[in-house]
Amino acid sequence: MDSSLMPLTLMLIGFFFLMIYPQMRRQKKEKKFLSELKVGTRVVTKSGLHGKIVEIKDGSETCVIQTMAGKIRYEISAISLEMSKKLNKK
């Protein structure tokens, strides 16, 4: 390899491990979390809504969340991994 390309190659490898790889790991964890959701799980949505899952529709990407104000249908992708884990940790 040409010595002038070595710094560029190292920068690209560093960029991958500092920027892209952690994002890929985070997306994988979030996808796993969302696929393991079940009825009765307490969750927090990305908009800050707290509630408990009472129904998950098979075939669609929605769930029904019971809150103190009633039941609301939400997209499963709108559930926050970090905030839901904090809620369930207590």
N, CA, C and O atoms as CSV, one atom per row, in Angstrom:
chain,resi,resn,atom,element,x,y,z
A,1,MET,N,N,0.839,-1.173,0.000
A,1,MET,CA,C,0.000,0.000,0.000
A,1,MET,C,C,0.889,1.243,0.000
A,1,MET,O,O,1.917,1.292,0.676
A,2,ASP,N,N,0.480,2.219,-0.754
A,2,ASP,CA,C,1.221,3.468,-0.853
A,2,ASP,C,C,1.182,4.198,0.490
A,2,ASP,O,O,0.145,4.235,1.151
A,3,SER,N,N,2.309,4.775,0.887
A,3,SER,CA,C,2.397,5.431,2.191
A,3,SER,C,C,1.512,6.676,2.282
A,3,SER,O,O,1.176,7.106,3.386
A,4,SER,N,N,1.135,7.254,1.164
A,4,SER,CA,C,0.264,8.437,1.209
A,4,SER,C,C,-1.196,8.055,1.457
A,4,SER,O,O,-1.993,8.894,1.876
A,5,LEU,N,N,-1.542,6.809,1.203
A,5,LEU,CA,C,-2.911,6.347,1.440
A,5,LEU,C,C,-3.113,5.811,2.854
A,5,LEU,O,O,-4.251,5.643,3.293
A,6,MET,N,N,-2.041,5.546,3.558
A,6,MET,CA,C,-2.129,4.971,4.900
A,6,MET,C,C,-2.902,5.864,5.875
A,6,MET,O,O,-3.783,5.354,6.567
A,7,PRO,N,N,-2.621,7.167,5.968
A,7,PRO,CA,C,-3.385,8.015,6.897
A,7,PRO,C,C,-4.877,8.064,6.556
A,7,PRO,O,O,-5.718,8.059,7.454
A,8,LEU,N,N,-5.203,8.112,5.276
A,8,LEU,CA,C,-6.598,8.137,4.858
A,8,LEU,C,C,-7.293,6.831,5.241
A,8,LEU,O,O,-8.428,6.840,5.717
A,9,THR,N,N,-6.613,5.728,5.032
A,9,THR,CA,C,-7.173,4.428,5.397
A,9,THR,C,C,-7.405,4.332,6.897
A,9,THR,O,O,-8.450,3.845,7.329
A,10,LEU,N,N,-6.455,4.785,7.693
A,10,LEU,CA,C,-6.611,4.763,9.148
A,10,LEU,C,C,-7.747,5.676,9.599
A,10,LEU,O,O,-8.473,5.344,10.536
A,11,MET,N,N,-7.906,6.821,8.942
A,11,MET,CA,C,-9.004,7.727,9.285
A,11,MET,C,C,-10.354,7.084,8.977
A,11,MET,O,O,-11.294,7.220,9.761
A,12,LEU,N,N,-10.462,6.395,7.862
A,12,LEU,CA,C,-11.718,5.725,7.510
A,12,LEU,C,C,-12.047,4.601,8.487
A,12,LEU,O,O,-13.201,4.434,8.882
A,13,ILE,N,N,-11.049,3.842,8.871
A,13,ILE,CA,C,-11.259,2.769,9.852
A,13,ILE,C,C,-11.663,3.364,11.197
A,13,ILE,O,O,-12.578,2.865,11.852
A,14,GLY,N,N,-10.986,4.421,11.602
A,14,GLY,CA,C,-11.346,5.098,12.852
A,14,GLY,C,C,-12.750,5.663,12.804
A,14,GLY,O,O,-13.493,5.551,13.779
A,15,PHE,N,N,-13.129,6.268,11.690
A,15,PHE,CA,C,-14.470,6.804,11.522
A,15,PHE,C,C,-15.511,5.708,11.668
A,15,PHE,O,O,-16.539,5.906,12.315
A,16,PHE,N,N,-15.248,4.550,11.068
A,16,PHE,CA,C,-16.182,3.436,11.162
A,16,PHE,C,C,-16.380,3.014,12.612
A,16,PHE,O,O,-17.516,2.859,13.059
A,17,PHE,N,N,-15.284,2.825,13.355
A,17,PHE,CA,C,-15.395,2.334,14.724
A,17,PHE,C,C,-15.898,3.390,15.706
A,17,PHE,O,O,-16.453,3.040,16.747
A,18,LEU,N,N,-15.719,4.661,15.401
A,18,LEU,CA,C,-16.185,5.710,16.306
A,18,LEU,C,C,-17.601,6.195,15.999
A,18,LEU,O,O,-18.297,6.658,16.902
A,19,MET,N,N,-18.036,6.097,14.753
A,19,MET,CA,C,-19.322,6.666,14.370
A,19,MET,C,C,-20.339,5.622,13.903
A,19,MET,O,O,-21.468,5.611,14.394
A,20,ILE,N,N,-19.983,4.783,13.007
A,20,ILE,CA,C,-20.948,3.894,12.369
A,20,ILE,C,C,-21.216,2.645,13.200
A,20,ILE,O,O,-22.377,2.279,13.378
A,21,TYR,N,N,-20.205,1.991,13.705
A,21,TYR,CA,C,-20.377,0.745,14.452
A,21,TYR,C,C,-21.239,0.918,15.707
A,21,TYR,O,O,-22.133,0.100,15.927
A,22,PRO,N,N,-21.014,1.951,16.550
A,22,PRO,CA,C,-21.893,2.119,17.718
A,22,PRO,C,C,-23.351,2.355,17.334
A,22,PRO,O,O,-24.255,1.886,18.025
A,23,GLN,N,N,-23.589,3.071,16.248
A,23,GLN,CA,C,-24.953,3.309,15.782
A,23,GLN,C,C,-25.603,1.999,15.344
A,23,GLN,O,O,-26.778,1.766,15.629
A,24,MET,N,N,-24.856,1.151,14.662
A,24,MET,CA,C,-25.381,-0.148,14.231
A,24,MET,C,C,-25.723,-1.014,15.434
A,24,MET,O,O,-26.756,-1.685,15.436
A,25,ARG,N,N,-24.867,-1.011,16.467
A,25,ARG,CA,C,-25.136,-1.785,17.687
A,25,ARG,C,C,-26.389,-1.286,18.386
A,25,ARG,O,O,-27.205,-2.082,18.851
A,26,ARG,N,N,-26.544,0.045,18.464
A,26,ARG,CA,C,-27.705,0.632,19.125
A,26,ARG,C,C,-28.991,0.267,18.383
A,26,ARG,O,O,-29.995,-0.058,19.016
A,27,GLN,N,N,-28.973,0.315,17.053
A,27,GLN,CA,C,-30.148,-0.041,16.263
A,27,GLN,C,C,-30.501,-1.517,16.448
A,27,GLN,O,O,-31.679,-1.871,16.500
A,28,LYS,N,N,-29.499,-2.365,16.547
A,28,LYS,CA,C,-29.728,-3.795,16.744
A,28,LYS,C,C,-30.379,-4.049,18.105
A,28,LYS,O,O,-31.299,-4.860,18.210
A,29,LYS,N,N,-29.899,-3.351,19.161
A,29,LYS,CA,C,-30.482,-3.497,20.494
A,29,LYS,C,C,-31.924,-3.003,20.520
A,29,LYS,O,O,-32.788,-3.623,21.139
A,30,GLU,N,N,-32.177,-1.889,19.851
A,30,GLU,CA,C,-33.530,-1.340,19.822
A,30,GLU,C,C,-34.491,-2.257,19.079
A,30,GLU,O,O,-35.630,-2.444,19.507
A,31,LYS,N,N,-34.036,-2.828,17.968
A,31,LYS,CA,C,-34.874,-3.753,17.202
A,31,LYS,C,C,-35.202,-4.989,18.033
A,31,LYS,O,O,-36.334,-5.471,18.004
A,32,LYS,N,N,-34.229,-5.501,18.768
A,32,LYS,CA,C,-34.444,-6.663,19.627
A,32,LYS,C,C,-35.433,-6.323,20.737
A,32,LYS,O,O,-36.331,-7.115,21.024
A,33,PHE,N,N,-35.281,-5.150,21.370
A,33,PHE,CA,C,-36.180,-4.707,22.429
A,33,PHE,C,C,-37.616,-4.616,21.917
A,33,PHE,O,O,-38.541,-5.100,22.571
A,34,LEU,N,N,-37.806,-4.000,20.752
A,34,LEU,CA,C,-39.147,-3.829,20.208
A,34,LEU,C,C,-39.778,-5.166,19.814
A,34,LEU,O,O,-40.992,-5.331,19.933
A,35,SER,N,N,-38.981,-6.106,19.354
A,35,SER,CA,C,-39.531,-7.411,18.966
A,35,SER,C,C,-39.898,-8.254,20.187
A,35,SER,O,O,-40.711,-9.173,20.081
A,36,GLU,N,N,-39.301,-7.948,21.357
A,36,GLU,CA,C,-39.579,-8.716,22.569
A,36,GLU,C,C,-40.673,-8.097,23.437
A,36,GLU,O,O,-40.959,-8.610,24.519
A,37,LEU,N,N,-41.290,-7.002,22.982
A,37,LEU,CA,C,-42.361,-6.387,23.759
A,37,LEU,C,C,-43.535,-7.342,23.880
A,37,LEU,O,O,-43.848,-8.080,22.946
A,38,LYS,N,N,-44.182,-7.322,25.039
A,38,LYS,CA,C,-45.342,-8.182,25.247
A,38,LYS,C,C,-46.381,-7.430,26.065
A,38,LYS,O,O,-46.096,-6.372,26.624
A,39,VAL,N,N,-47.574,-7.977,26.130
A,39,VAL,CA,C,-48.663,-7.378,26.887
A,39,VAL,C,C,-48.267,-7.307,28.360
A,39,VAL,O,O,-47.748,-8.273,28.918
A,40,GLY,N,N,-48.514,-6.157,28.982
A,40,GLY,CA,C,-48.187,-5.957,30.381
A,40,GLY,C,C,-46.893,-5.204,30.613
A,40,GLY,O,O,-46.607,-4.806,31.742
A,41,THR,N,N,-46.104,-5.000,29.569
A,41,THR,CA,C,-44.839,-4.281,29.695
A,41,THR,C,C,-45.115,-2.794,29.870
A,41,THR,O,O,-45.886,-2.210,29.108
A,42,ARG,N,N,-44.493,-2.184,30.866
A,42,ARG,CA,C,-44.599,-0.734,31.054
A,42,ARG,C,C,-43.600,-0.068,30.123
A,42,ARG,O,O,-42.432,-0.455,30.070
A,43,VAL,N,N,-44.068,0.939,29.388
A,43,VAL,CA,C,-43.227,1.586,28.389
A,43,VAL,C,C,-43.372,3.103,28.466
A,43,VAL,O,O,-44.309,3.630,29.065
A,44,VAL,N,N,-42.414,3.787,27.840
A,44,VAL,CA,C,-42.449,5.232,27.638
A,44,VAL,C,C,-42.218,5.457,26.150
A,44,VAL,O,O,-41.285,4.902,25.570
A,45,THR,N,N,-43.066,6.269,25.535
A,45,THR,CA,C,-42.882,6.554,24.117
A,45,THR,C,C,-41.838,7.652,23.946
A,45,THR,O,O,-41.445,8.305,24.912
A,46,LYS,N,N,-41.402,7.842,22.728
A,46,LYS,CA,C,-40.402,8.875,22.441
A,46,LYS,C,C,-40.958,10.272,22.689
A,46,LYS,O,O,-40.193,11.218,22.880
A,47,SER,N,N,-42.281,10.409,22.688
A,47,SER,CA,C,-42.891,11.709,22.979
A,47,SER,C,C,-43.126,11.908,24.473
A,47,SER,O,O,-43.567,12.980,24.888
A,48,GLY,N,N,-42.836,10.883,25.293
A,48,GLY,CA,C,-42.924,11.021,26.738
A,48,GLY,C,C,-44.167,10.425,27.372
A,48,GLY,O,O,-44.364,10.592,28.575
A,49,LEU,N,N,-45.008,9.742,26.623
A,49,LEU,CA,C,-46.221,9.130,27.148
A,49,LEU,C,C,-45.867,7.870,27.936
A,49,LEU,O,O,-45.182,6.988,27.418
A,50,HIS,N,N,-46.329,7.779,29.181
A,50,HIS,CA,C,-46.094,6.605,30.022
A,50,HIS,C,C,-47.335,5.734,30.004
A,50,HIS,O,O,-48.454,6.245,30.041
A,51,GLY,N,N,-47.147,4.429,29.947
A,51,GLY,CA,C,-48.290,3.527,29.983
A,51,GLY,C,C,-47.867,2.082,29.992
A,51,GLY,O,O,-46.687,1.752,30.109
A,52,LYS,N,N,-48.880,1.213,29.864
A,52,LYS,CA,C,-48.649,-0.230,29.866
A,52,LYS,C,C,-49.288,-0.795,28.604
A,52,LYS,O,O,-50.399,-0.413,28.237
A,53,ILE,N,N,-48.588,-1.696,27.950
A,53,ILE,CA,C,-49.104,-2.317,26.729
A,53,ILE,C,C,-50.235,-3.266,27.099
A,53,ILE,O,O,-50.066,-4.144,27.945
A,54,VAL,N,N,-51.399,-3.086,26.454
A,54,VAL,CA,C,-52.540,-3.970,26.708
A,54,VAL,C,C,-52.892,-4.811,25.491
A,54,VAL,O,O,-53.623,-5.794,25.607
A,55,GLU,N,N,-52.379,-4.435,24.326
A,55,GLU,CA,C,-52.672,-5.204,23.116
A,55,GLU,C,C,-51.591,-4.944,22.077
A,55,GLU,O,O,-51.162,-3.807,21.885
A,56,ILE,N,N,-51.159,-5.997,21.414
A,56,ILE,CA,C,-50.219,-5.879,20.301
A,56,ILE,C,C,-50.865,-6.556,19.102
A,56,ILE,O,O,-51.210,-7.736,19.161
A,57,LYS,N,N,-51.028,-5.816,18.026
A,57,LYS,CA,C,-51.648,-6.354,16.824
A,57,LYS,C,C,-50.621,-7.136,16.014
A,57,LYS,O,O,-49.577,-6.601,15.640
A,58,ASP,N,N,-50.921,-8.395,15.749
A,58,ASP,CA,C,-50.057,-9.192,14.871
A,58,ASP,C,C,-50.257,-8.729,13.434
A,58,ASP,O,O,-51.382,-8.466,13.009
A,59,GLY,N,N,-49.180,-8.632,12.702
A,59,GLY,CA,C,-49.255,-8.228,11.308
A,59,GLY,C,C,-49.170,-6.736,11.097
A,59,GLY,O,O,-48.802,-6.289,10.010
A,60,SER,N,N,-49.499,-5.955,12.105
A,60,SER,CA,C,-49.336,-4.506,11.981
A,60,SER,C,C,-48.296,-4.076,12.999
A,60,SER,O,O,-47.987,-4.813,13.934
A,61,GLU,N,N,-47.775,-2.918,12.818
A,61,GLU,CA,C,-46.714,-2.422,13.703
A,61,GLU,C,C,-47.280,-1.486,14.762
A,61,GLU,O,O,-46.664,-0.472,15.091
A,62,THR,N,N,-48.462,-1.825,15.303
A,62,THR,CA,C,-49.087,-0.973,16.300
A,62,THR,C,C,-49.369,-1.740,17.577
A,62,THR,O,O,-49.438,-2.969,17.582
A,63,CYS,N,N,-49.531,-0.992,18.660
A,63,CYS,CA,C,-49.925,-1.572,19.931
A,63,CYS,C,C,-50.864,-0.592,20.623
A,63,CYS,O,O,-50.898,0.593,20.290
A,64,VAL,N,N,-51.622,-1.097,21.587
A,64,VAL,CA,C,-52.511,-0.250,22.368
A,64,VAL,C,C,-51.880,-0.075,23.733
A,64,VAL,O,O,-51.535,-1.050,24.400
A,65,ILE,N,N,-51.728,1.190,24.150
A,65,ILE,CA,C,-51.106,1.505,25.432
A,65,ILE,C,C,-52.170,2.076,26.360
A,65,ILE,O,O,-52.871,3.025,26.009
A,66,GLN,N,N,-52.283,1.488,27.544
A,66,GLN,CA,C,-53.214,1.965,28.568
A,66,GLN,C,C,-52.513,3.035,29.393
A,66,GLN,O,O,-51.451,2.791,29.967
A,67,THR,N,N,-53.115,4.224,29.449
A,67,THR,CA,C,-52.588,5.314,30.270
A,67,THR,C,C,-53.654,5.689,31.285
A,67,THR,O,O,-54.739,5.107,31.292
A,68,MET,N,N,-53.357,6.639,32.125
A,68,MET,CA,C,-54.351,7.087,33.098
A,68,MET,C,C,-55.515,7.802,32.405
A,68,MET,O,O,-56.597,7.912,32.981
A,69,ALA,N,N,-55.308,8.282,31.193
A,69,ALA,CA,C,-56.355,8.979,30.443
A,69,ALA,C,C,-57.170,8.040,29.567
A,69,ALA,O,O,-58.202,8.451,29.037
A,70,GLY,N,N,-56.748,6.811,29.401
A,70,GLY,CA,C,-57.448,5.857,28.549
A,70,GLY,C,C,-56.482,5.066,27.691
A,70,GLY,O,O,-55.280,5.018,27.951
A,71,LYS,N,N,-57.041,4.450,26.664
A,71,LYS,CA,C,-56.225,3.630,25.766
A,71,LYS,C,C,-55.900,4.415,24.510
A,71,LYS,O,O,-56.741,5.136,23.972
A,72,ILE,N,N,-54.647,4.260,24.046
A,72,ILE,CA,C,-54.174,4.955,22.861
A,72,ILE,C,C,-53.415,3.968,21.985
A,72,ILE,O,O,-52.607,3.184,22.482
A,73,ARG,N,N,-53.677,4.007,20.674
A,73,ARG,CA,C,-52.950,3.153,19.726
A,73,ARG,C,C,-51.695,3.890,19.275
A,73,ARG,O,O,-51.762,5.052,18.872
A,74,TYR,N,N,-50.567,3.225,19.340
A,74,TYR,CA,C,-49.266,3.809,18.985
A,74,TYR,C,C,-48.519,2.867,18.057
A,74,TYR,O,O,-48.734,1.655,18.067
A,75,GLU,N,N,-47.648,3.442,17.266
A,75,GLU,CA,C,-46.707,2.644,16.486
A,75,GLU,C,C,-45.686,2.050,17.450
A,75,GLU,O,O,-45.229,2.729,18.369
A,76,ILE,N,N,-45.331,0.804,17.246
A,76,ILE,CA,C,-44.347,0.160,18.120
A,76,ILE,C,C,-42.997,0.868,18.012
A,76,ILE,O,O,-42.252,0.924,18.991
A,77,SER,N,N,-42.679,1.400,16.850
A,77,SER,CA,C,-41.399,2.089,16.666
A,77,SER,C,C,-41.322,3.391,17.459
A,77,SER,O,O,-40.239,3.963,17.587
A,78,ALA,N,N,-42.452,3.876,17.998
A,78,ALA,CA,C,-42.462,5.114,18.780
A,78,ALA,C,C,-42.115,4.871,20.248
A,78,ALA,O,O,-42.087,5.814,21.039
A,79,ILE,N,N,-41.854,3.623,20.620
A,79,ILE,CA,C,-41.512,3.304,21.999
A,79,ILE,C,C,-40.013,3.491,22.191
A,79,ILE,O,O,-39.211,3.011,21.390
A,80,SER,N,N,-39.642,4.191,23.256
A,80,SER,CA,C,-38.251,4.514,23.530
A,80,SER,C,C,-37.574,3.406,24.334
A,80,SER,O,O,-38.053,3.033,25.404
A,81,LEU,N,N,-36.480,2.891,23.830
A,81,LEU,CA,C,-35.716,1.847,24.515
A,81,LEU,C,C,-35.122,2.369,25.813
A,81,LEU,O,O,-35.300,1.753,26.864
A,82,GLU,N,N,-34.421,3.490,25.757
A,82,GLU,CA,C,-33.723,4.010,26.935
A,82,GLU,C,C,-34.689,4.400,28.049
A,82,GLU,O,O,-34.478,4.046,29.209
A,83,MET,N,N,-35.741,5.122,27.702
A,83,MET,CA,C,-36.668,5.599,28.726
A,83,MET,C,C,-37.491,4.454,29.308
A,83,MET,O,O,-37.813,4.476,30.496
A,84,SER,N,N,-37.839,3.454,28.497
A,84,SER,CA,C,-38.598,2.314,28.996
A,84,SER,C,C,-37.744,1.471,29.932
A,84,SER,O,O,-38.245,0.956,30.931
A,85,LYS,N,N,-36.465,1.324,29.619
A,85,LYS,CA,C,-35.579,0.565,30.505
A,85,LYS,C,C,-35.433,1.269,31.840
A,85,LYS,O,O,-35.416,0.609,32.878
A,86,LYS,N,N,-35.326,2.616,31.843
A,86,LYS,CA,C,-35.244,3.372,33.090
A,86,LYS,C,C,-36.507,3.193,33.911
A,86,LYS,O,O,-36.436,3.049,35.132
A,87,LEU,N,N,-37.661,3.201,33.260
A,87,LEU,CA,C,-38.937,3.042,33.938
A,87,LEU,C,C,-39.039,1.673,34.577
A,87,LEU,O,O,-39.504,1.564,35.712
A,88,ASN,N,N,-38.624,0.632,33.890
A,88,ASN,CA,C,-38.744,-0.737,34.396
A,88,ASN,C,C,-37.640,-1.096,35.378
A,88,ASN,O,O,-37.741,-2.106,36.073
A,89,LYS,N,N,-36.587,-0.286,35.448
A,89,LYS,CA,C,-35.468,-0.553,36.365
A,89,LYS,C,C,-35.848,-0.227,37.799
A,89,LYS,O,O,-35.345,-0.855,38.731
A,90,LYS,N,N,-36.739,0.759,37.991
A,90,LYS,CA,C,-37.115,1.222,39.328
A,90,LYS,C,C,-37.842,0.154,40.124
A,90,LYS,O,O,-38.225,0.390,41.270
